[in-house]
Amino acid sequence: MGQGAVLGLSAAAAPGPLQALFVARALRAGPVRSLPLALVPLATDAPVVAFVLVVLAQLPPALVTALRVAGIAVMLALAVATLRAARRAARADAPAAEVPRGFLEAGLVNLTNPNMWLFWSVIGGPTLTAAWRASPARALAFLAGFYACIVAGNAAFLLLAGGIARAGPAARRALGIASGVALAGFAGWQAVLLARG
């Protein structure tokens, strides 16, 4: 459980496209309404974990390339939407209808994030497999520790971003621009890695 907890906390703390999207959503819907987004890994990791465990270390290069291209497109589209909202200095009390849409967007970002696939291929999958071979209870403890900490870390991040946004429209605009630029930057970085082959 301890190893899963450490990996979960590090995954929640690592900067990435999902965290940039969390900032954008916390600005638009407020920190409390955005809290369901902390559960995105629970909703999206299962098919990835299952797939990786079945074909561990045998992902075809074409699938990784397609995943990267899809991830780049999703991140760029969200970057544009985030920057447009920041220009309008969107209020932090967006309608409740924004939250389900935000959950779907966050899920799409997580599913197309090559870092998540690589994590489960290189670290999470082998660790989970070894734990399962030792004892199914140990594997379940690893998963429980990992997801408890990643969800708690995501929730803390959302609350922090939403709290900073309460400083006023200028702070919301600045955070919105920063998260939009971060999303565009992550997309650009993935494009550079893709071009390098």
C-alpha positions in Angstrom: 0.0 0.0 0.0 2.9 2.4 0.8 4.4 2.0 -2.6 1.0 2.7 -4.3 0.5 5.8 -2.0 3.9 7.2 -3.0 3.3 6.7 -6.7 -0.2 8.1 -6.4 1.0 11.3 -4.7 3.8 11.7 -7.2 1.4 11.3 -10.1 -1.0 13.9 -8.6 1.9 16.3 -8.0 3.5 15.9 -11.4 2.7 18.8 -13.7 0.9 17.7 -16.8 -2.1 18.4 -19.1 -4.6 17.0 -16.6 -3.4 19.4 -13.9 -3.5 22.4 -16.4 -7.1 21.4 -17.2 -7.9 21.2 -13.5 -6.8 24.8 -13.1 -9.0 25.9 -16.0 -12.0 24.1 -14.7 -11.6 25.3 -11.1 -11.6 28.8 -12.5 -14.8 28.3 -14.5 -16.8 26.2 -12.1 -15.3 27.0 -8.7 -13.2 24.7 -6.5 -16.1 22.8 -4.9 -18.0 22.1 -8.1 -14.8 21.0 -9.7 -14.0 18.4 -7.0 -15.6 15.5 -9.0 -12.7 15.9 -11.5 -10.4 14.5 -8.9 -12.1 11.1 -9.6 -11.1 11.1 -13.3 -8.2 8.6 -12.9 -10.7 6.2 -11.3 -13.0 6.4 -14.3 -10.3 6.3 -17.0 -7.4 4.3 -15.8 -9.2 0.9 -15.6 -9.2 0.2 -19.4 -5.6 1.4 -19.7 -4.4 -0.8 -16.8 -6.3 -3.8 -18.2 -4.9 -3.2 -21.7 -1.4 -2.7 -20.5 -1.5 -5.8 -18.2 -2.7 -7.9 -21.1 -0.1 -6.6 -23.7 2.5 -5.3 -21.3 5.6 -4.0 -23.1 4.1 -5.0 -26.5 2.3 -1.8 -27.5 2.6 -1.4 -31.2 4.4 1.8 -32.2 1.5 2.8 -34.4 -0.8 2.8 -31.4 1.6 5.0 -29.4 1.8 7.4 -32.4 -2.0 7.5 -32.8 -2.4 8.1 -29.1 0.1 11.0 -29.2 -1.5 12.6 -32.2 -4.9 12.4 -30.5 -3.5 13.8 -27.3 -1.9 16.7 -29.1 -5.2 17.5 -30.8 -7.2 17.3 -27.5 -4.7 19.5 -25.6 -4.6 22.1 -28.4 -8.4 22.3 -28.5 -8.6 22.7 -24.8 -5.8 25.3 -24.7 -7.7 27.4 -27.2 -10.9 27.1 -25.2 -9.1 27.9 -22.0 -7.4 31.0 -23.4 -10.7 32.3 -24.8 -12.4 31.9 -21.4 -9.4 33.6 -19.7 -9.7 36.6 -22.1 -13.3 37.0 -21.0 -12.2 36.6 -17.3 -14.9 34.0 -16.8 -16.5 34.2 -13.4 -15.8 31.3 -11.0 -19.4 30.4 -10.7 -20.1 28.7 -14.0 -23.4 26.8 -14.3 -23.5 23.3 -13.0 -23.9 22.0 -16.5 -20.2 22.9 -17.0 -19.1 20.2 -14.5 -20.1 17.1 -16.4 -18.6 18.5 -19.6 -15.4 19.2 -17.7 -15.4 15.6 -16.4 -15.6 14.3 -20.0 -12.9 16.7 -21.2 -10.6 15.7 -18.3 -11.3 12.0 -19.0 -10.4 12.5 -22.7 -7.2 14.3 -21.7 -6.2 11.5 -19.3 -7.0 8.7 -21.8 -4.9 10.4 -24.6 -2.0 11.3 -22.3 0.9 9.2 -23.3 2.5 9.7 -19.8 -0.3 7.7 -18.2 0.1 4.9 -20.7 3.9 4.9 -20.2 3.5 5.0 -16.4 1.3 1.9 -16.4 3.5 0.2 -19.0 6.8 0.9 -17.3 6.1 1.4 -13.5 2.5 0.7 -12.5 1.8 -2.4 -14.6 4.9 -4.3 -13.6 4.5 -3.3 -9.9 0.9 -4.4 -9.9 1.8 -7.7 -11.7 4.5 -8.5 -9.1 2.2 -7.6 -6.3 -0.5 -9.9 -7.7 1.9 -12.8 -8.0 2.9 -12.4 -4.4 -0.7 -12.0 -3.2 -4.0 -10.7 -4.7 -4.4 -8.8 -1.4 -1.1 -7.0 -1.9 -2.2 -6.0 -5.4 -5.5 -4.6 -4.1 -3.6 -2.7 -1.4 -1.3 -1.2 -4.0 -4.3 0.0 -6.1 -6.1 1.3 -3.0 -3.0 3.3 -1.9 -2.4 4.6 -5.4 -5.9 5.8 -6.1 -6.6 7.1 -2.5 -3.5 9.3 -2.9 -4.0 10.4 -6.5 -7.6 11.4 -5.8 -6.7 13.2 -2.6 -3.8 15.0 -4.4 -6.1 16.0 -7.3 -8.7 17.3 -4.9 -6.2 19.4 -3.0 -4.9 20.8 -6.3 -8.4 21.7 -7.4 -9.1 23.4 -4.1 -5.8 25.3 -4.2 -6.4 26.5 -7.7 -10.0 27.6 -7.0 -8.9 29.3 -3.8 -6.2 31.4 -5.6 -8.9 32.3 -8.2 -10.9 34.0 -5.5 -8.3 36.8 -5.4 -10.4 38.4 -8.1 -10.9 38.7 -11.9 -7.2 39.6 -12.6 -6.0 36.5 -10.7 -8.5 34.3 -12.5 -7.5 35.7 -15.9 -3.8 35.2 -15.1 -4.4 31.6 -13.9 -6.6 30.9 -17.0 -3.9 32.2 -19.3 -1.2 30.2 -17.5 -3.2 27.0 -17.7 -4.1 27.6 -21.4 -0.4 28.2 -22.2 0.6 25.1 -20.2 -1.9 23.0 -22.2 -0.5 24.4 -25.5 3.1 23.8 -24.2 2.4 20.2 -23.3 0.9 19.7 -26.8 3.9 21.3 -28.4 6.3 19.2 -26.3 4.4 16.0 -27.4 4.6 17.2 -31.0 8.4 17.7 -30.7 8.8 14.2 -29.2 6.7 12.8 -32.0 8.7 14.5 -34.6 11.9 13.2 -33.1 10.5 9.7 -33.5 
